[in-house]
């Protein structure tokens, strides 16, 4: 097996494990995976317009609109018209949405701690450096 094949195998194993973990966490909550991802982005940013949220999620604005509609119905998010351009909505989390974000974010932090528990401090720093480099140059 070539190094690229081995790396592909390990990346897929990581992705499948992470996806399975996230689906099990989300299944026990009131939100879907796409809603949880939107909560995560909105929780890290105070207010965002639909286009900015869609870009951060890597999906279309149409898909994001559907997700935000569902979050609004569940009282997790709200839209506010901007004074400068009444066509633009800023999306933010409600108090309930902020609580859901905090819970989901805590799950992510615990998973990160679990994943890196077998690594040394230097390995964690190297891993972070490599992930940042991949994310900047690829996505």
N, C-alpha and C positions, 0 to 999 in steps of 0.2 A: 504494500500500500504506500502510495506517495505521500509526502508531507501535506500536500493540498487535500488529498482524499481524507487523510487522518484529521486534519483541521476541520474540514467540512463535516465529518462525522461528529466531532466533538461540539462544533457549533450547533448542529441540529439536535444533539442530545441536550445541550444547554437550553436551547430555545424550547424544545418539547417539555423539558422539566419545568422551566419557568412558566410556560403557558398553562401547563397542567396545574401548577401551584396557584397561579392567578385565577384560573377558572374555578378552582375549589373554594377560594376565598370569596370571589364575587358571587358564586352560587348561594352562599349563605347570607348574602346581603340583599338589599332592595334594588340594586342597580345591575345593569348589564356590564359586560367588559368595556364596551365603547363608552358607556356613561361613566364608568370608573376612570377611564383614561382622561375624559374631559374634566372630571372632578379634579384629577391630579394636576392637570395643566392650569385650570382656573384657580386652584388652591395655591399654586406657586406664583400666580400673577393676580393682582387685585382686580382689575377689570380688563376685558379684552373685547375687540370687535370680532365679528364672525370670521372674517378673513384671516385674522391673526391666529385665532383658535384653530381654524382648519389647517393652517400651515404647520402649527405645532403638532397637531395630531396626524398630519400626513394624509389627510383625506380632503374631499371636495367640500365646498361651502354648503352644498345641498345636503350632504351626509351630516355635516355639523349642525345644520338647521334642525334636522330630525332629532338628533341627539339632544340639543338644547331644548327643543319642544318637550321631549320626555322628561328632562330634568326640571323644567318649569312645572309640568303637571304634578311632579312628585315634590314640589316645593324645595328643590335643591339649588335652583338657580333662578335668576331674574334678568330680564332685559330692561335697559334704560335707553331712551332716545337721547342722542347728544344734542346740545343746544346749537352747535355749529352746523350740523348737517342732520336733519331729522330723518334721513334715510338710513343713518348708521345707528345700530344698536350696540351698546356696551353690555357685555354679559358679566355677571358677578355671582358669587355664591351667596346664598341666604345663610342664616345661622345654622340651619339644619344641614345645608350643603357643606359648610365649613367643618362641621362635626364629622360628616361622612368622609370628607377629604382627610382629616386628621387620622381617623381610624384606618383608612386605606393606606395612607402614607406610613403609619406605624407598622403595618404589615410589611410594607416594602423594606423599611429599615431593619426589621427583625430578620427578613430573608437575607438581606445583604450581610448582616452580622453572621448568620448561619453559614452562608456561602464562603465568607472570607475567614472563618474561624480556623481553618487549617493552613492559612497563609501567614507568613511572617509580615511584620510591618513594612519591610522593604518590598516584599512581593505585592502587598496591597497597593503601595505607591506605584509600582511598575504597572500593575494591572489597571489602575486608574489612569495613568499616563497613556497606556495603549488604547483604552476605551475612548478617551477624549480624542486621541489622534484619529482613530477610526471614525468616530462620530462626526468630527469636523470635516474630514476629507471625503467621506462617503455619503453622509446624509445631510 
